[in-house]
Amino acid sequence: MYGLFITLLVIDALIMIVLVLLQSGKSAGLSGAISGGAEQLFGKQKARGIDAVLHRATIVTGILFFVFTFALGYIVQA
């Protein structure tokens, strides 16, 4: 069981890294960080198309990462 969760955790981490690297950048430097944050706060910047799919997939892999990590910690403690 321990080996299964380690394998799933490593696969999930690699998929998450790839998904994050595939996403397009939302800002360019310090000026983009300031205006990009304001646009996101007021809802003017929305993810569309493949960006939305990548965003959702990144959220799912992040949640799975935490679930696998907590499960692995529980198995090690038991």
PALO-941814 format. One record per residue (C-alpha): x negated, y, z. Coordinates in Angstrom, 3 decimals. Each point is the difference from the previous one (the first is absolute). Layout:
! residues N
@c1 X, c2 Y, c3 Z
...
END
This chain:
! residues 78
@c1 0.000, c2 0.000, c3 0.000
@c1 -2.880, c2 2.334, c3 0.830
@c1 -1.628, c2 -0.567, c3 -3.391
@c1 3.300, c2 0.659, c3 -1.783
@c1 0.466, c2 3.381, c3 1.673
@c1 -3.623, c2 0.998, c3 -0.607
@c1 0.408, c2 -0.858, c3 -3.698
@c1 3.281, c2 1.905, c3 -0.262
@c1 -1.518, c2 2.977, c3 1.795
@c1 -3.004, c2 0.170, c3 -2.336
@c1 2.185, c2 -0.348, c3 -3.114
@c1 2.369, c2 2.688, c3 1.280
@c1 -2.888, c2 2.342, c3 0.792
@c1 -1.474, c2 -0.428, c3 -3.487
@c1 3.384, c2 0.623, c3 -1.646
@c1 0.492, c2 3.109, c3 2.142
@c1 -3.430, c2 1.354, c3 -0.992
@c1 0.788, c2 -0.516, c3 -3.688
@c1 3.414, c2 1.672, c3 0.346
@c1 -1.458, c2 3.040, c3 1.743
@c1 -2.716, c2 0.368, c3 -2.630
@c1 2.548, c2 -0.247, c3 -2.833
@c1 2.092, c2 2.885, c3 1.316
@c1 -0.468, c2 3.379, c3 -1.614
@c1 -1.449, c2 2.847, c3 2.053
@c1 2.475, c2 2.549, c3 1.290
@c1 -2.390, c2 2.895, c3 0.581
@c1 -3.187, c2 1.512, c3 -1.342
@c1 -2.271, c2 1.376, c3 2.700
@c1 0.931, c2 2.292, c3 2.865
@c1 2.463, c2 2.153, c3 -1.947
@c1 1.836, c2 -3.099, c3 -1.185
@c1 0.142, c2 -1.348, c3 3.515
@c1 1.685, c2 3.159, c3 1.277
@c1 2.495, c2 0.398, c3 -2.825
@c1 0.511, c2 -3.749, c3 -0.355
@c1 0.988, c2 -0.260, c3 3.645
@c1 2.472, c2 2.844, c3 -0.343
@c1 1.535, c2 -1.504, c3 -3.129
@c1 0.370, c2 -3.354, c3 1.668
@c1 1.511, c2 1.612, c3 3.111
@c1 2.643, c2 1.853, c3 -2.004
@c1 0.738, c2 -2.904, c3 -2.310
@c1 -1.323, c2 1.388, c3 -3.278
@c1 -2.470, c2 -2.808, c3 -0.616
@c1 1.634, c2 -3.391, c3 -0.537
@c1 -1.559, c2 -3.240, c3 -1.128
@c1 1.428, c2 -1.341, c3 -3.242
@c1 -0.515, c2 -3.057, c3 -2.102
@c1 -3.033, c2 -2.106, c3 0.750
@c1 -1.046, c2 2.324, c3 2.845
@c1 3.215, c2 -0.826, c3 1.850
@c1 -0.557, c2 -3.728, c3 -0.484
@c1 -3.600, c2 0.249, c3 1.206
@c1 1.106, c2 2.073, c3 2.999
@c1 2.625, c2 -2.537, c3 1.047
@c1 -2.362, c2 -2.926, c3 -0.538
@c1 -2.626, c2 1.726, c3 2.153
@c1 2.540, c2 0.440, c3 2.797
@c1 0.986, c2 -3.679, c3 -0.199
@c1 -3.622, c2 -1.191, c3 0.064
@c1 -0.709, c2 2.317, c3 2.938
@c1 2.896, c2 -1.450, c3 1.969
@c1 -1.105, c2 -3.536, c3 -0.876
@c1 -3.532, c2 0.866, c3 1.112
@c1 1.238, c2 0.965, c3 3.462
@c1 2.295, c2 -3.044, c3 0.240
@c1 -2.835, c2 -2.373, c3 -0.940
@c1 -2.364, c2 1.744, c3 2.409
@c1 2.445, c2 -0.203, c3 2.921
@c1 0.787, c2 -3.641, c3 -0.812
@c1 -3.692, c2 -0.801, c3 -0.132
@c1 -0.543, c2 1.705, c3 3.342
@c1 2.876, c2 -1.989, c3 1.488
@c1 -1.417, c2 -3.276, c3 -1.336
@c1 -3.465, c2 0.760, c3 1.387
@c1 1.431, c2 0.835, c3 3.451
@c1 2.087, c2 -3.182, c3 0.155
END
